[in-house]
Amino acid sequence: MGRAINFYEKCGLHFFICEYKSMNMPILATKLYIPVPRMKVVQRLRLIDRLNEGLSRKLTLVSASAGFGKTTLVSEWVAGCDRPVAWLSLDEADIDTTRFLSHLVAALQTIEDNFGGGAVSALESPQPPSTDSILTVLINEISDLPYKFVLVLDDYHVIDAKWIDDAISFLLEHLPPQMHLVIATRENPQLPLGRLRARGHLTELRDADLRFTPGEAAAFLNQVMGLDLTADETTALETRTEGWIAGLQLAALSMQGRKDIPAFIREFAGDNRYIMDYLVEEVLQRQPDPIRSFLLQTSVLDQLHGPLCDAVTGQEEGAARLQSLERGSFFVVPLDDRRQWYRYHHLFAEVLSTHLRTDQPDQVAALHRRASLWHEQHGSADDAIRHAVAAEDFGRAADLVELAIPSLRRSRQEAAMLRWLKSLPDETVRYRPVLSVWYAGALLAGGKLEAVEDRLRVAEQWLATTADMREREHALPAEMVVADEEEFRRLPGLIAVYRAGLALVLGDVPGTMKYARRVLDLVPEDDPLPRGAATALLGLASWRSGDLEEAHRMFADGIAGVQLSGAISDAINGAIALAEIRIAQGQLREAMRAYERGLRLAADHGEPELRGTADIYVGMSELCREHDDLQAAAQYVQRSEEQGAHTGFPQYRYRSSVALARIREAQGDLNGALELLREAEHLYVSDFFLNVRPVKALKTRVWVAQGRIGEALDWVREEGLSATDDLCYLREFEHITLARVLLARYMSDRADRSMHEASGLLERLLQAAEEGGRTGSVIEILVLQALAHHMQGDIPAALVPLERALTLAEPEGYVRIFADEGRPAADLLEAAMRKGIAPNYVRRILEAFGKDKGRTPEKQVASEPLSETLSDREHDVLRLLGTDLSGPDIARELRVSLNTLRTHTKNIYDKLQVNSRRSAVRRAEELDLL
């Protein structure tokens, strides 16, 4: 456990931007910092005990008005907590989905190094999956942790977003026992608190709990704040403030140095906000002008750093001033152990900001501009842009965005790019062709296709106007603004690239080819990245149309250009696509060589775990599975997982789950395969690459193997498939699956129509696959044709397509494509061997069936009854093990103790001969116990 946070040093200053190896979104490490309790603090043991007791429940809610010491209490508690603690301080910008989830994962990584890699990969995809899907990945990883921990979400009230409330509700509903959630907030979150309360899952601390008691108030005023008040005076203050901690602290600051304390106490009364305004005014009036000015002017800053404060205020000694304010208990909160960065208490900052706008309204914009300039000079584009927008200096903000976006785009931070662009007035963006085109690109990457064309047209209008004026030797249009001249010159080619990508996503192959070729006409040969991208898009268009050889040639040329530009990770992604094309062509050995070249490429650049290498290992696993080397297949998947999902592309978790499912299927664990395919369904994210093996079709094939024909036919109806459909490469796998369903239905009802439809469909599929050079599909179709003849009892006819299949498959070492068909395929292979058809090869395939070819793995499971039957109570427990309820929840449901539940669970495991909850449920399903 534990992960060091790296700090980038620039000009001797520490920028707390975490080097987060698995996420392109920059992580602000100060948001993950656990506040350190002050040296002088009132011990609140009664509240600490309440928090400790709450660890047995799912959620602790600390909900109280501003200034009641919520953060101080929780930070004091976690300092003495015996569990690891992850902390995330929220802010308004966290309503952005990617930002919130990225920082949530980063917080969890402070206690578990490689946590959340799958979620990170999903977030980095152009079209991330649903929040629930990402949280499901996190929940599964939390369930695998061997220890318990606490996650604190501080300042939850600042994010007003229903999707976040829904996400936290989902997390709580499925929260594993390893995690306890603490939420600190000023107002009730929109969570199912009533249900949590009724189930005993909630601990609550409210205003009434957090108020200082008279004794605590006296200790705070005299011991912490250094006053010497009488019992009557402390009681009077506690009564006036009703134990409100911020009010007591401000009163103490205001009383320091006063002679007539009783008179001061009599002068203020009212609600907390009135008292706060009154006391801040009192405190500010008593400060020297430099301090008062410092407090007001720095209220525009979310985070305080000495040199930054100096730049904003025009004063000096900002660092010393911040340290002095902290020592004086002046509502300054440190954000790091070195006391380099601070923030004001939120309520104090709000009042200071109000005073600034009232007292110096003409200074607000200038202060934000100074802050923007300082952040720009010190490499923090995000803060520089935010302050420029706050100053309503939209021209400067747009310049900053335009200059920063190219590097942001290279690191695929589309979410941050969109956030910046949306913060600008639309009128500002429309006068800037570079921003318009990048806006289109970010929308395309995010799957928001409807607005892409409009943005591109706006930019094209400026380009047309510019070209016309240059021809007439006139000055460029005064209204148009360009900050990055180099990017402006590249716009025609970039527009064509985005149009080609848009056409591909919409399935418009001719449009993709048209615009990709335009890129090649517009972009000079010394600019390899857009030219490589365009050539690769031509390859993808050919792949979509089923012309695999042309797809491979064009895509390989395109990826060579991408690699030449230095985009090595994208080149590795290209190696994966090239291998997949070779697999479709039936060239398994060449596919393995493509994967190996990708690994060498990463190693040659000194990064053997470069992004994309995890996907390569999964691809190698699938090739080993086809060769029936299941041990090597499992080892490759394990290697990819050990390396970490952060070294995979967005599709990594999906690919990994499918690969494991196929291994389980080969091992005869069909229920386990289905479970993994269901997980994969939630993990899939679309991209520019083809998904020619949809997971629903893979599930249907398992159903067919299990004899679940009804569910397989439901899939056929849902997908609208028919044996008379027009055929295309994109749906070839689904139509082959349809043929399998029709053959299974024939075996069930012996209806000639089913066999006729299946045979006709297979014949048409074979012709299309042969014409397209898709040998992988050809082999599978020939095997199914052989099985169709076998079903009708015509062995000689069956051997004809089988011999062709063996001839095509032997050079590439195919095994599972035959072995997965079970006993009927074994019968045919034995008949082929008797006829002298590829005897050595057939003998090797038959070895994959095992010693007893007459028993499929499903039958073996079904033929092994329980050695001892389950009791009625054990049946009840087993039923609930198949739900999302935790162990304590099951115990409460059955009204038994947790120890009794554990005894029942152990007995169930022993009788089912399993060692985990998941395995018990799977085994129970196999035995129809559920």
URBEL-V282335 format. One record per pair of residues at least 24 apart in sequence whose C-alpha atoms are under 7 Angstrom apart, sorted by the first residue. I is the first residue (numbers start at 1). J is the second residue. If there is no record, write none. Layout:
BEGIN
I;J, I;J
END
This chain:
BEGIN
1;111, 1;112, 1;113, 2;110, 2;111, 2;112, 2;113, 3;109, 3;110, 3;111, 3;113, 10;378, 22;117, 22;120, 22;646, 23;120, 24;411, 24;412, 24;413, 25;413, 27;103, 30;335, 30;336, 31;88, 31;89, 32;87, 32;88, 32;89, 32;107, 33;87, 33;335, 33;336, 34;75, 34;87, 35;75, 35;335, 36;75, 37;72, 37;75, 37;76, 40;224, 41;224, 42;216, 42;219, 42;220, 48;77, 54;203, 55;180, 57;201, 57;202, 58;172, 58;180, 58;181, 58;201, 58;202, 59;180, 59;181, 59;182, 59;201, 59;202, 59;203, 60;181, 60;182, 60;183, 60;202, 60;203, 60;204, 61;182, 61;183, 61;184, 61;203, 61;204, 61;205, 62;183, 62;184, 62;185, 62;204, 62;205, 62;206, 63;184, 63;185, 63;186, 63;187, 63;188, 63;205, 63;206, 64;185, 64;186, 64;187, 64;206, 64;207, 65;186, 65;207, 66;186, 66;347, 67;244, 67;245, 67;246, 67;347, 68;210, 68;211, 68;244, 68;245, 68;246, 69;245, 70;184, 83;148, 83;149, 83;150, 84;111, 84;149, 84;150, 85;149, 85;150, 85;151, 86;110, 86;111, 86;150, 86;151, 86;152, 87;151, 87;152, 87;153, 88;152, 88;153, 88;154, 89;153, 89;154, 89;155, 90;153, 90;154, 90;155, 90;156, 90;158, 91;158, 91;159, 92;158, 92;159, 94;159, 95;159, 95;161, 98;123, 98;415, 114;644, 117;644, 117;645, 117;646, 118;645, 118;653, 120;646, 121;645, 121;646, 121;648, 121;649, 121;650, 122;650, 124;650, 125;650, 126;445, 126;446, 126;447, 126;687, 127;445, 127;446, 127;447, 127;685, 127;686, 128;685, 129;683, 129;685, 131;167, 132;167, 133;682, 133;683, 135;171, 139;175, 139;176, 142;176, 142;178, 143;176, 143;178, 145;178, 147;178, 148;178, 148;179, 149;178, 149;179, 149;180, 150;179, 150;180, 150;181, 151;180, 151;181, 151;182, 152;181, 152;182, 152;183, 153;182, 153;183, 153;184, 154;183, 154;184, 154;185, 155;184, 155;185, 156;183, 156;184, 156;185, 157;185, 157;186, 157;187, 165;190, 165;191, 174;884, 176;886, 177;886, 211;243, 211;244, 211;245, 212;243, 212;244, 212;245, 213;243, 214;238, 217;243, 221;252, 225;252, 237;265, 240;269, 247;275, 247;276, 250;279, 250;280, 251;279, 253;283, 254;282, 254;283, 277;351, 296;352, 296;353, 296;356, 297;367, 299;349, 299;352, 299;353, 300;353, 300;368, 302;343, 303;341, 303;342, 303;343, 304;341, 304;342, 304;343, 305;340, 305;341, 305;342, 308;374, 311;370, 311;374, 312;367, 312;370, 312;371, 365;391, 394;424, 399;483, 402;435, 402;483, 402;484, 403;483, 403;484, 414;442, 417;442, 418;442, 430;458, 431;479, 431;480, 431;481, 432;480, 432;481, 432;482, 433;459, 433;462, 434;487, 434;488, 437;495, 441;498, 444;502, 456;495, 493;519, 493;522, 493;523, 497;534, 504;541, 505;688, 509;541, 512;541, 513;538, 513;541, 528;561, 528;562, 528;564, 528;565, 529;561, 529;562, 529;565, 531;561, 532;558, 532;559, 532;561, 532;562, 533;558, 533;562, 544;690, 544;730, 545;729, 546;729, 546;772, 547;772, 548;581, 548;772, 548;773, 552;578, 552;581, 569;610, 569;611, 569;612, 572;598, 572;612, 573;612, 576;616, 583;776, 584;774, 584;775, 584;776, 585;773, 585;774, 585;775, 585;776, 586;774, 586;775, 586;776, 587;812, 588;623, 588;812, 589;812, 592;620, 595;620, 609;647, 610;647, 611;646, 611;647, 611;648, 611;649, 612;647, 612;648, 612;649, 613;647, 613;648, 614;640, 614;643, 614;645, 614;647, 614;648, 615;648, 615;649, 615;652, 618;655, 618;656, 618;659, 622;659, 625;663, 626;814, 626;815, 626;816, 626;817, 627;813, 627;814, 627;815, 627;816, 628;815, 628;816, 628;848, 630;663, 651;684, 651;685, 653;683, 654;680, 654;683, 654;684, 666;820, 668;857, 668;858, 670;702, 671;922, 674;699, 692;730, 692;731, 692;733, 693;733, 697;734, 697;737, 701;737, 704;741, 704;744, 709;745, 712;741, 723;757, 723;761, 743;788, 779;805, 779;808, 779;809, 780;817, 787;825, 799;832, 803;837, 810;841, 815;845, 819;845, 819;848, 819;849, 822;856, 823;853, 823;854, 862;927, 866;911, 866;912, 867;911, 868;911, 874;904, 874;908, 879;930, 881;917, 881;921, 882;921
END
